[in-house]
């Protein structure tokens, strides 16, 4: 270690961190472009939007607030660039796995978006609930608008691609 690195507290702190380690810090800023900055032990780390939650979110403030204390997992330690990306979702169970256990069950939910290839339907009774796709082939002869409540069956849940396929068929 050079004399300069030895006297740099950030560098000393960074070299002590390890991927997979849990750290607790305070949210100090939520940037307009979606990165949340967390103060950990005198150093500022960051959490990108995809690492905040398994659930769909519009803005980091849906999950965290400035001043909130959070515990997160270190995804990487980039000493040269002085970057430490963190993940909150790494410490949470993936709710899609729970939804996967509901394949074949009938659910009722609102159409949230109409697209050329079908309609998205919220399959959980919560504002940040997952949405599944009801393909246009399932909608033959049925006119659906955003807000219409549909009864559908969960046909497939792909946890890797984060997709839910719905059907109207029994």
Secondary structure per residue as TSV (DSSP state, phi and psi in degrees):
chain	resnum	aa	ss	phi	psi
A	1	X	-	360.0	132.5
A	2	X	-	-73.3	164.2
A	3	X	H	-60.1	-40.2
A	4	X	H	-65.5	-45.6
A	5	X	H	-63.6	-35.9
A	6	X	H	-63.7	-34.1
A	7	X	T	-87.4	-2.7
A	8	X	-	-94.7	105.5
A	9	X	H	-62.8	-32.1
A	10	X	H	-62.6	-44.6
A	11	X	H	-65.3	-42.3
A	12	X	H	-61.2	-44.8
A	13	X	H	-63.1	-47.2
A	14	X	H	-58.8	-42.0
A	15	X	H	-68.7	-17.2
A	16	X	H	-86.6	-14.7
A	17	X	-	-82.2	151.4
A	18	X	-	-135.4	144.5
A	19	X	T	-57.1	135.5
A	20	X	T	90.5	-13.6
A	21	X	-	-69.4	145.1
A	22	X	E	-93.6	136.4
A	23	X	E	-131.8	150.6
A	24	X	E	-116.4	135.2
A	25	X	E	-152.6	-179.7
A	26	X	E	-114.3	132.6
A	27	X	E	-68.1	121.4
A	28	X	E	-108.2	-19.7
A	29	X	E	-160.8	143.2
A	30	X	E	-117.9	108.4
A	31	X	-	-76.0	152.6
A	32	X	T	-61.2	-27.1
A	33	X	T	-89.2	9.4
A	34	X	S	102.0	-10.1
A	35	X	-	-82.0	136.4
A	36	X	E	-105.9	129.3
A	37	X	E	-100.8	133.0
A	38	X	E	-124.4	129.4
A	39	X	E	-85.6	114.7
A	40	X	E	-123.6	116.8
A	41	X	T	50.4	42.0
A	42	X	T	87.5	0.1
A	43	X	E	-123.7	148.0
A	44	X	E	-100.6	118.7
A	45	X	E	-105.3	175.8
A	46	X	E	-137.0	154.0
A	47	X	E	-127.1	118.1
A	48	X	-	-78.7	155.3
A	49	X	G	-48.0	-48.7
A	50	X	G	-61.2	-18.5
A	51	X	G	-96.1	1.2
A	52	X	T	-79.4	-37.7
A	53	X	-	-159.4	152.8
A	54	X	S	-73.7	-26.8
A	55	X	S	-82.0	155.9
A	56	X	-	-67.5	133.4
A	57	X	-	-132.6	154.9
A	58	X	S	-94.4	-32.4
A	59	X	S	-152.6	148.5
A	60	X	G	-54.6	-28.5
A	61	X	G	-66.5	-10.2
A	62	X	G	-69.5	-20.3
A	63	X	T	-116.7	-40.9
A	64	X	-	-130.2	160.9
A	65	X	-	-129.9	152.5
A	66	X	T	-61.5	133.9
A	67	X	T	95.4	-13.9
A	68	X	-	-73.5	139.0
A	69	X	E	-89.1	131.9
A	70	X	E	-130.8	152.1
A	71	X	E	-113.0	130.7
A	72	X	E	-140.0	164.1
A	73	X	E	-99.1	138.9
A	74	X	E	-77.0	123.9
A	75	X	-	-86.9	-31.5
A	76	X	-	-164.1	160.2
A	77	X	-	-130.5	108.8
A	78	X	B	-104.2	93.8
A	79	X	T	-65.1	-42.9
A	80	X	T	-61.2	-46.7
A	81	X	T	-88.6	-3.6
A	82	X	T	55.0	51.4
A	83	X	B	-126.4	136.8
A	84	X	-	-132.6	96.7
A	85	X	B	-76.5	137.4
A	86	X	E	-116.0	164.1
A	87	X	E	-136.7	126.0
A	88	X	S	-83.3	-38.1
A	89	X	G	-67.7	-21.7
A	90	X	G	-61.8	-21.3
A	91	X	G	-98.6	7.6
A	92	X	S	-117.2	152.0
A	93	X	-	-75.3	141.6
A	94	X	-	-73.9	114.5
A	95	X	H	-66.7	-17.2
A	96	X	H	-67.0	-27.6
A	97	X	H	-65.8	-39.8
A	98	X	H	-62.6	-41.8
A	99	X	H	-67.1	-31.7
A	100	X	H	-60.0	-32.4
A	101	X	T	-70.3	-11.3
A	102	X	T	-100.0	10.8
A	103	X	T	-57.5	132.5
A	104	X	T	95.7	-14.1
A	105	X	-	-83.4	149.7
A	106	X	E	-91.0	134.9
A	107	X	E	-132.4	157.7
A	108	X	E	-121.0	133.6
A	109	X	E	-163.7	165.8
A	110	X	E	-80.0	147.3
A	111	X	E	-72.3	125.5
A	112	X	E	-103.1	-23.2
A	113	X	E	-157.6	136.4
A	114	X	E	-107.8	127.3
A	115	X	E	-127.6	164.1
A	116	X	T	-55.6	-27.7
A	117	X	T	-100.7	7.8
A	118	X	E	151.5	-153.8
A	119	X	E	-134.4	140.6
A	120	X	E	-93.1	135.7
A	121	X	E	-126.7	131.0
A	122	X	E	-74.0	126.6
A	123	X	-	-105.7	2.6
A	124	X	S	-126.1	144.4
A	125	X	S	-86.9	67.4
A	126	X	S	-158.9	152.2
A	127	X	T	-63.2	-30.4
A	128	X	T	-102.0	25.2
A	129	X	-	-67.4	153.6
A	130	X	-	-68.6	151.2
A	131	X	E	-116.4	142.4
A	132	X	E	-116.1	160.1
A	133	X	E	-96.6	127.1
A	134	X	E	-102.2	105.2
A	135	X	E	-62.3	150.7
A	136	X	G	-58.7	-27.3
A	137	X	G	-64.6	-24.0
A	138	X	G	-80.3	-17.9
A	139	X	G	-100.7	13.0
A	140	X	T	-51.0	118.2
A	141	X	T	81.1	-0.9
A	142	X	-	-109.6	126.0
A	143	X	-	-95.1	119.4
A	144	X	-	-116.2	137.3
A	145	X	-	-120.2	157.6
A	146	X	T	-57.0	132.2
A	147	X	T	100.3	-22.2
A	148	X	-	-60.6	135.7
A	149	X	E	-90.5	124.9
A	150	X	E	-117.9	149.0
A	151	X	E	-105.8	119.8
A	152	X	E	-134.8	169.0
A	153	X	E	-116.3	138.8
A	154	X	E	-75.4	113.8
A	155	X	E	-93.8	-38.1
A	156	X	E	-156.1	143.8
A	157	X	E	-129.5	115.7
A	158	X	E	-103.9	100.6
A	159	X	T	-70.2	-27.1
A	160	X	T	-73.3	-46.0
A	161	X	T	-90.5	-3.4
A	162	X	T	61.6	46.3
A	163	X	E	-128.2	144.7
A	164	X	E	-123.6	126.8
A	165	X	E	-106.2	133.9
A	166	X	E	-116.0	160.4
A	167	X	E	-140.9	157.3
A	168	X	-	-100.7	-10.5
A	169	X	-	-74.6	147.3
A	170	X	-	-69.4	360.0
